[in-house]
Amino acid sequence: MENEKFDLHCIVELFGHNRIAGRCTEQNVAGTNMLRVDVPETKKNKAFTRILSAGAIYAINPVSEDIAKAVAETLNVAPITPYAISEMVKDEILKIPAHSTSDDGIMDVDFEDPLF
């Protein structure tokens, strides 16, 4: 029997009582097969992709594309939000001693410093 390519719309139940819905395919990441879930755009979030390890999955329930989209809308699972790096950098720069600034107002940065 020939191996079929896994490409289905599903509701995926995850350990920790979480669910995610979308188009599911198998993807190899760093030598390990994982489940790729392409979550469709909803009223609150843009479309995004989540890649899950088999150990995180409790059940995979194949459904129609319409049902997967409807469930994604109700679950309102959000992509990981970007870390506010600008705020972190601003806070860390405030910790740098005043003598770290040269006479021309340009900050002298020591990239060996653990702040960077």
C-alpha positions in Angstrom: 0.0 0.0 0.0 1.4 3.4 -1.0 1.8 6.0 1.7 -0.8 8.8 1.3 0.2 12.4 1.8 -1.4 13.8 5.0 -3.4 16.9 3.9 -6.7 17.3 5.7 -8.7 20.0 7.4 -8.9 19.1 11.1 -9.7 20.1 14.6 -6.6 19.2 16.6 -7.0 18.6 20.3 -3.8 19.4 22.3 -2.7 18.3 25.7 -3.6 21.1 28.2 -7.2 21.3 27.0 -6.4 23.5 23.9 -7.7 23.1 20.4 -6.7 24.5 17.1 -8.3 24.1 13.7 -7.2 24.5 10.1 -5.5 22.7 7.2 -3.1 20.0 8.5 -0.1 18.6 6.8 3.0 16.7 7.8 6.2 18.7 7.8 9.7 17.6 8.6 11.5 20.0 11.0 15.1 19.3 12.1 14.7 15.6 11.1 11.4 15.1 13.0 8.0 14.8 11.4 5.6 17.3 12.9 2.0 18.4 12.3 1.7 21.8 10.5 -1.6 23.5 11.1 -2.4 26.4 8.8 -5.0 28.3 10.7 -7.3 30.4 8.4 -7.9 34.1 8.8 -10.6 34.9 11.3 -12.4 38.2 12.2 -9.8 38.7 15.0 -6.6 37.3 13.6 -4.7 37.0 10.3 -4.0 33.5 9.0 -0.9 31.9 10.6 0.9 28.6 10.9 1.6 26.5 14.0 3.9 23.5 13.9 3.2 20.9 16.6 5.1 17.9 17.8 3.3 14.5 18.1 3.8 14.6 21.8 1.6 17.7 22.1 -1.3 16.2 20.3 -4.2 14.3 22.0 -6.4 13.8 18.9 -6.7 14.8 15.3 -10.3 15.1 14.0 -10.7 15.3 10.2 -13.5 17.7 9.2 -14.5 19.6 6.1 -12.8 22.9 5.2 -16.0 24.8 6.1 -16.2 23.3 9.6 -12.5 23.9 10.2 -12.9 27.5 9.3 -16.0 27.9 11.5 -14.3 26.2 14.5 -11.2 28.4 14.0 -13.4 31.4 14.2 -15.0 30.3 17.5 -11.7 29.1 19.1 -10.0 32.5 18.4 -6.5 31.0 18.7 -4.0 33.8 18.1 -0.6 33.6 16.7 2.3 34.2 19.0 2.6 38.0 19.3 6.0 39.6 18.5 8.0 40.4 21.6 8.2 44.1 22.2 11.9 44.3 21.7 11.9 48.1 21.4 10.6 48.4 25.0 13.2 45.9 26.2 16.0 47.7 24.4 14.8 51.1 25.8 14.7 49.7 29.3 18.2 48.2 29.0 19.7 51.4 27.5 18.5 53.4 30.5 20.7 51.1 32.6 23.8 52.0 30.7 26.0 54.4 32.7 26.1 58.0 31.4 29.8 57.8 30.6 29.1 55.3 27.9 28.2 58.2 25.6 30.9 59.8 23.6 31.4 63.6 23.3 29.6 63.6 20.0 26.5 62.1 21.6 26.9 58.7 20.0 26.6 55.9 22.4 29.7 53.7 22.8 28.4 50.2 22.9 30.4 47.3 24.3 28.9 44.2 22.6 30.8 42.0 25.1 28.5 43.5 27.8 25.8 41.0 28.8 23.1 43.6 28.0 23.8 43.0 24.4 
